[in-house]
Amino acid sequence: MPENELIEEAWGAFGPAMRALPNDRQRRFVLLYCSDPKAGAATRAYLEAGFNCSRKNAPSIASRLLDDQRIIDAITETSRKILRAGHPQAVAALLDVVGDPAHPHRVKAAAVILDRADPSITRTDMRVAHEHRVRISADEEALEQYRAMLELGVTREKLREVFGGNYLPKLERMLEDKTKQIEHKDNG
């Protein structure tokens, strides 16, 4: 079967990565590379896909082709299909192991089958505590400290030392305003 007929026939089975390749030679390269993954596969696939170059240069050019992200995506897509197609053989191998009472990995194989056929469910309870803190301004924080120090009977001299000569009158005004607001609410 000619190369282009093979690609045309397979077109409907190609995934988006294979269809995104710019030409049929690259598609053929991916198919050949994935079907024969032994040593030297890239060079063989490159030459068999119909690229024009000498046998001497084929390995380096094939290697560069494998660096192309589009080719990598197409190889990944094709490899997944091949792997999924191998499910029946994998199941048969597992069943062979489980069916052999003398096999050293019989219990492991049985556990794999049971885990796939009837997965165990793990339940995790998680409690999250959310704490919401109201951010207050530096002035509000200083005012709270000022109030606490007043309640403790701290001297004015010490208050001036802690808050500074210029900031202390501001705190006094702020406390007076807060007190008036509270009185206004109580009377209103």
C-alpha positions as CSV (number, residue, x, y, z in Angstrom):
1,M,0.0,0.0,0.0
2,P,1.5,3.4,-1.0
3,E,2.5,5.8,1.8
4,N,-0.2,8.4,1.2
5,E,-3.0,5.7,1.1
6,L,-1.9,4.4,4.5
7,I,-2.1,7.9,6.0
8,E,-5.5,8.7,4.3
9,E,-6.9,5.4,5.5
10,A,-5.7,6.1,9.1
11,W,-6.8,9.8,9.1
12,G,-10.1,9.2,10.9
13,A,-8.3,7.3,13.7
14,F,-5.7,10.1,14.3
15,G,-6.0,12.3,17.3
16,P,-5.6,16.0,17.3
17,A,-1.8,15.9,17.7
18,M,-1.3,13.6,14.7
19,R,-3.6,15.7,12.6
20,A,-1.7,18.9,13.6
21,L,1.5,17.6,12.1
22,P,2.3,19.6,8.9
23,N,2.8,16.6,6.6
24,D,2.3,12.9,6.0
25,R,6.0,12.1,6.3
26,Q,6.0,13.3,9.8
27,R,2.9,11.3,10.6
28,R,4.5,8.2,9.0
29,F,7.6,8.9,11.1
30,V,5.6,8.9,14.3
31,L,3.7,5.7,13.4
32,L,6.9,3.9,12.5
33,Y,8.8,5.2,15.5
34,C,6.0,4.1,17.9
35,S,5.7,0.6,16.3
36,D,9.4,-0.2,16.6
37,P,10.8,1.4,19.8
38,K,14.1,-0.5,19.9
39,A,17.5,1.2,19.7
40,G,17.9,3.2,16.5
41,A,14.2,3.5,16.0
42,A,14.2,7.2,15.2
43,T,16.8,6.8,12.5
44,R,15.0,3.8,10.9
45,A,11.6,5.6,11.1
46,Y,13.1,8.7,9.6
47,L,14.5,6.8,6.6
48,E,11.4,4.6,6.1
49,A,9.1,7.6,6.3
50,G,10.6,8.9,3.1
51,F,12.7,11.8,4.2
52,N,15.5,12.6,1.8
53,C,18.9,12.5,3.3
54,S,22.0,10.3,3.5
55,R,22.2,7.4,5.9
56,K,25.1,9.2,7.5
57,N,23.0,12.3,8.4
58,A,19.8,10.5,9.3
59,P,20.6,10.0,13.0
60,S,21.2,13.7,13.7
61,I,18.2,14.9,11.6
62,A,15.9,12.2,13.2
63,S,17.1,13.4,16.6
64,R,16.2,17.0,15.8
65,L,12.8,15.8,14.6
66,L,12.3,14.2,18.1
67,D,12.9,17.7,19.6
68,D,9.9,19.1,17.8
69,Q,7.1,19.6,20.3
70,R,4.5,18.7,17.7
71,I,6.2,15.4,17.1
72,I,6.6,14.8,20.8
73,D,2.8,15.4,21.3
74,A,2.0,13.0,18.4
75,I,4.3,10.3,19.8
76,T,2.6,10.7,23.2
77,E,-0.8,10.5,21.7
78,T,0.0,7.4,19.6
79,S,1.8,5.7,22.4
80,R,-1.2,6.1,24.7
81,K,-3.4,4.4,22.0
82,I,-0.9,1.5,21.7
83,L,-0.8,1.1,25.5
84,R,-4.5,1.1,25.8
85,A,-4.8,-1.5,23.0
86,G,-2.5,-3.7,25.2
87,H,-5.1,-3.9,28.0
88,P,-6.3,-7.4,27.0
89,Q,-2.8,-8.9,27.1
90,A,-2.2,-7.2,30.5
91,V,-5.4,-8.6,31.9
92,A,-4.6,-12.1,30.6
93,A,-1.1,-11.9,32.2
94,L,-2.7,-10.9,35.5
95,L,-5.2,-13.7,35.3
96,D,-2.4,-16.2,34.5
97,V,-0.5,-15.2,37.7
98,V,-3.7,-15.3,39.8
99,G,-4.5,-18.7,38.4
100,D,-1.1,-20.2,39.3
101,P,-1.2,-21.2,43.0
102,A,2.6,-21.5,43.1
103,H,3.3,-18.1,41.6
104,P,5.2,-15.9,44.1
105,H,3.3,-12.8,43.2
106,R,-0.2,-14.3,43.1
107,V,-1.5,-12.3,46.1
108,K,-0.1,-9.0,44.6
109,A,-1.8,-9.8,41.3
110,A,-5.1,-10.6,43.0
111,A,-4.8,-7.3,45.0
112,V,-4.3,-5.4,41.7
113,I,-7.3,-7.0,40.1
114,L,-9.5,-6.4,43.1
115,D,-8.3,-2.8,43.4
116,R,-9.1,-2.1,39.7
117,A,-12.4,-4.0,39.7
118,D,-13.8,-2.7,43.0
119,P,-11.6,0.2,44.2
120,S,-11.5,0.8,47.9
121,I,-12.7,4.2,49.0
122,T,-10.7,6.2,51.5
123,R,-12.6,8.8,53.4
124,T,-10.9,11.8,54.8
125,D,-12.6,14.3,57.2
126,M,-11.0,17.6,57.2
127,R,-12.0,20.6,59.3
128,V,-10.9,24.0,58.4
129,A,-11.0,26.8,60.9
130,H,-11.2,30.3,59.4
131,E,-10.2,33.2,61.5
132,H,-11.2,36.6,60.4
133,R,-9.2,39.4,61.9
134,V,-10.2,43.0,61.5
135,R,-7.2,45.1,60.5
136,I,-7.0,48.3,62.5
137,S,-5.0,51.3,61.6
138,A,-1.8,52.3,63.5
139,D,-3.8,55.2,65.1
140,E,-6.5,52.8,66.4
141,E,-3.8,50.5,67.7
142,A,-2.0,53.3,69.4
143,L,-5.3,54.6,70.9
144,E,-5.9,51.1,72.4
145,Q,-2.4,51.1,73.9
146,Y,-3.0,54.7,75.2
147,R,-6.3,53.6,76.9
148,A,-4.7,50.6,78.5
149,M,-1.9,52.7,79.9
150,L,-4.4,55.3,81.2
151,E,-6.3,52.5,83.0
152,L,-3.0,51.3,84.5
153,G,-2.4,54.9,85.8
154,V,0.8,55.5,83.8
155,T,2.1,59.1,84.3
156,R,1.8,61.7,81.6
157,E,5.6,61.9,81.5
158,K,5.8,58.2,80.7
159,L,3.0,58.6,78.1
160,R,4.9,61.4,76.4
161,E,8.1,59.2,76.4
162,V,6.2,56.3,74.8
163,F,4.1,58.2,72.3
164,G,6.1,61.3,71.7
165,G,5.3,64.9,72.5
166,N,3.5,65.5,69.2
167,Y,1.6,62.3,69.0
168,L,0.2,62.3,72.6
169,P,-2.1,65.3,72.0
170,K,-3.5,63.6,68.9
171,L,-4.3,60.5,70.9
172,E,-6.0,62.6,73.6
173,R,-8.2,64.2,70.9
174,M,-9.0,60.8,69.3
175,L,-10.0,59.4,72.8
176,E,-12.1,62.5,73.4
177,D,-13.8,62.1,70.0
178,K,-14.5,58.3,70.6
179,T,-15.9,59.1,74.0
180,K,-18.3,61.7,72.5
181,Q,-19.4,59.2,69.8
182,I,-20.2,56.6,72.5
183,E,-22.1,59.2,74.5
184,H,-24.0,60.4,71.4
185,K,-25.0,56.8,70.7
186,D,-26.1,56.2,74.2
187,N,-28.2,59.4,74.2
188,G,-29.5,58.9,70.7
